[in-house]
Amino acid sequence: MDKKIFYDKIVSMINKQILIIELNEQNFNVLDVVLSKSGYTCKAILDAETFKGLELKADEFDLIIVNTHVHYVETADIIRIAEFDTALQIPVIYIDNAKEHSKKLLDAYFSVGISDYIKKPFDSKEIVARVDYHCGQLYKLREYKLRVDKLANLATIDQLSKSTSKMHMQAILKHQINYFNRYKTDTTVIYLSLLNIDKLIGTFGLAKGEKVISQFAKALKTSIRESDVLARWAGSNFIILLTNTSVSASEFITKKLKTELARVEVMKGIKPELAFGITAFEKDDDVHEVTERAKYALSEAKKQTYGKIHIT
């Protein structure tokens, strides 16, 4: 994800949209006037029917304000709305115009997850300051989550080929080996290599070679089954994990894949030269043993004059 896209996403998370759950339109209008001057847009909920018909989108609102005298909806239901389809809870502020407030009531509100409580009379500066603070905290959390998601994406996706990364594929293989040892379902691995990449890099340079790998990976992803897992293992070498697939079925798939990829032009007038190694999971395998057998099969395939498919 480049910087512009990243920061565009951050900006898109700052909606300045507030949901106000009130008893009547007059109360809503007072808050709306105060908050609109600071750039906020407010949406009113004034009765149970409107609340039940509320259809939210993820991260649509940045804050919820609730009158404590609203009886048509439970606090727990408001918190559920605040947590709708997001890993981050939308801040909830309760406003009370009673002369006295009950500590028991406040404890109940805070115990279920409200963020703040404001007692009237308040002035416009106070309400804006509190809203700004809680929205600001939410924006920071959303930005932090976006950065964490970006790091997770970097760990699981190979940035050149946009396929599964080697590290993540190792975890998938480990999980699949455990599944195989328990249920004995046929599972195979295809290890394939783009043989003419070194020649292309030597002729056209590394940048062009990386573009070729990226284009080849794109073609490869469209040629495999949806249930298969593709990973770039090293350089121009790829691994495909085929679950519920016997060796004979894997060989058939490999031949079909080879035929389809032979039609692809990795560069104008240049088609890929490929070799394929195939191996099946065996009892008590580990990730290293499976991948080493697949590498050996690939090395044997490379020695062939024709076909270049080897099973071990």
N, C-alpha and C positions, 0 to 999 in steps of 0.2 A: 504494500500500500504506500503510494508516494505521499509526500508531505501535504500537498494541496488537497488530495482526497481525504486524508486524515483530518485536517483542520476544517474542511467543509463538513465532515461528519460531526465534529464537535459543535460547530455553529448551528447545525441542524437540530442539535439536542437542546438548544436554548430557545424554548417556545414562548416563554412569558405568558403562558396560558394558565388561568386559575379557575378551578371549579368551586363555586360557592353554594353551599347547601343552607338555605334560609327558610324562614317562615312565611315571608311575604315579599313582594316585589320592591316595596319601599326600602326595606332593610338592604336588599341586594343593591339597589340603586346608589345608596350611600357609599357602600364599599366600592362599587364599580367606578364612581366618580373619582374617589381617592386614588385608586390603583391605576386607572387609565392614564392619569397624569404622569405616572412613572413608566408608561409603556406596556402595562399589562392588559391582557384581554380577558374578560371574565365571562363565565357561562353560569347561568342560574339553574338551580334545582329547587323548586318551591313546593313540591308535593310528592307523595309516594309513587304515584303513577309515572311521573317523569323520571324519578330515580330508577324504577324498575326497567324503564325503557332505555336507560343510558347504555349506549354502545361505544365503548372506548377503543382507541387504538393504542398500541404500546407507546409509552412516553409522550402521550398527547398532552397531559397536564403536568405542570411543575409544582403545583401546590393545591391543597384542598382546604377551604375555610368552612367551618361548621358552626352554626348557632347552637349553643348547648340546650336550648329549649325545643329543638327539633325532635319530635317524637315519632315521626313517620318512618324513621330508619334507625337501626341499631348501630352503635359505634363499631361493632365487629364487622358489620356489612360495609361500612365506610373504609375500614382498614383493608378489607378484601379488595375493594376498588383501588385503593392506594397501591396494592401489590399486584395489580392486574398485569399479567404478561410482561413482567420486567424483573430483573434481578435486584432492583433497587426500589425501596419503598418511597412513594411520593410523600413529602412532608404533609402532616395534617395539623391545622391550628384550630382550636376551639375558641369561640368568642362568647363571653357571658355578660349579660347586662343586669344581672341580679345584684341587689345591694350586698348580699352576703353569698359566699360560696362554700360548699361543703368539701372538707378535706377528703372525706370518704369518696365523694364523687370524683374529685380530681385524681385521687389514687387509682380509681377504677379506669379513668381515661388513660392515664399514663401507663398503666399495667398492660393495656391492650395495644399500645404503640403510638399514641398521638405524640406529636413533636413539640407542641407549645400550647400555652393557654393565655389568653388576653382578657382581662377584665375591664369592662367599660366603667367610667368613660375613658376613652383613649383619644389621642389626637392623631391626625393624619400622618404626622412624621413617625409616630411610633409604629403604626400598622405597616407603613411602607418599609421601615427599617427592619422589622421582624420578617416580613415577606422577602425582602431582598436577602437577608441572612440565610433563611432556609432554602430559598431557590439557589443561592450561590453555593451552598453546601451540596445540593443535589447535582448541580452542574459539575462540580469538582469530582464527585463520585462517578458520574457518567463518563467523564473524561478518563478517570482512572480505569474504569471497567473497559473502555475502548482500548486503552493502552495494553491492558492485560490480555484482552482478546487478540490484539495484534501480535503480542509475543507468543500466544498459544498457536496462532495461525502460522507464525514463522517456525515453530517447533514441529508442526504436523504436516506442513505443506512445503514441498521443494519449490523454491522461488523461481528457478529457471524453467522447470518443466510443468509447474503447477499440478504435479501429481503428488502422491503421498511421499513424505520425506523418508529417508533411510531409517532414522531414529524411530519414527512412528511405525514404520513397517516392521521393525524388529519387535515392537510391542504387540502388533497385530499377529505376527507369526507365533510369538510365544503363547498368546491366548488361543490361537487356532490349534497349535500343537497339543495344548491341554485338552481342548475339545475333542481332538482326534483320539487321544489316548483314552478318553472316557467313553466315546460313542463309536469309535472305529469307522467313521465316515471317510470315504475316499477324498483325499485332498492332495493336490499337486501344485508344483511351482514351475513356472517357465522363466528361465533366465536368458535374456536376449541382449544382443549387442549390435550397435550400429557400426559396422566394420570400417566404412570408408570415411569416418569422421576425422581421423588423424591426417589423412591425405587432404581433406577439404580445409582443415585448419592450417596445414602447411602451405596451401596455395592461396587461401583467401584471408587468413588471419583468425585469431581467437574469437573476436566479436562475431564474425560471420558464422564460425563453428557453433557458438552458443545459440545463435538464432536458428541454426539448422536443428540442433537438439530440441529446442523449444517447439519448432514447427512439427518435428517428427513425433514428439510426445503428444501433441494435440491430435495428430492423425491416429496415433496408437490408442488414445483414450476413446476415440469414436469407434474403433474397430473391436474392442473387447466387450464382453457382456457386462450388464449393469451389476451383476453379483460379484464380478472379479475385482480385485484390488491391485492397482498399478502403483509402483514406486520407482523413482530413479535411485538406483543403488550406488553407482559411482560413474562419473564421466558420462559416457553414452551407453552405459549398461542399465537395463531395467529388469525388475522382477514383477511377475504377475502371479498373484495367489488365486488359485481356482479351487473353491470349496465344492464339495459333493461332486467331484469330477475324477474319474478313473484315469489311469495312464493312457489307455487307448483313446478315451474321449479327449484327453488333453493333447494327444498327438494330432487328432483330427482338427481340433481347434487351432493348433499351431500351424498346421499346413494351410488352413483357411486364412489365418492371420497373415502368413507369409505372402500368400497370393494377393490379398488386399493391399498390403503395404508396398508390394512391388510396383503398384500403379501410382504411388505417391511420388511427387517430385520434391525432394528436400531443398533443392535449388533448381533454377531453371535448367532443364535438360539433364539433371542429375537425380537418379533414383537411389534409394537406400540399398546398401549391401548388408544383409543380415545373417546372423547365426543364432540358433536356439538350443538351449539345454533344458531338458525336462527331467524332473525327479518327483517321486511321490513320498509323502510322509511315511515313516516307518515307526514301529513300536519303540518307545523310549527315546525318540529323537529330541534334540534341542535345536535352537535357532542356528547355531554354528554348524552343526552336522548337516542340516537341510541345505543351508546356503553353500556350504563347501561342496556337497554333491552336485548341486545345481551349477556351480562354477566349473567343476570338473566336466560335467556334461557339455557345457558351453565350449570349453577348451577343445573337447573332442569334436564337436560340431564344426569348429573353425578349421580343423584339419581336412575336412571333407572338400572334395572338388565340387560336388553337386549336392543339393538338398540342404546341407548344413543344419540338420536337426539330429540331435543325439539324445537318447534316453538312458538314464543310469539309475 
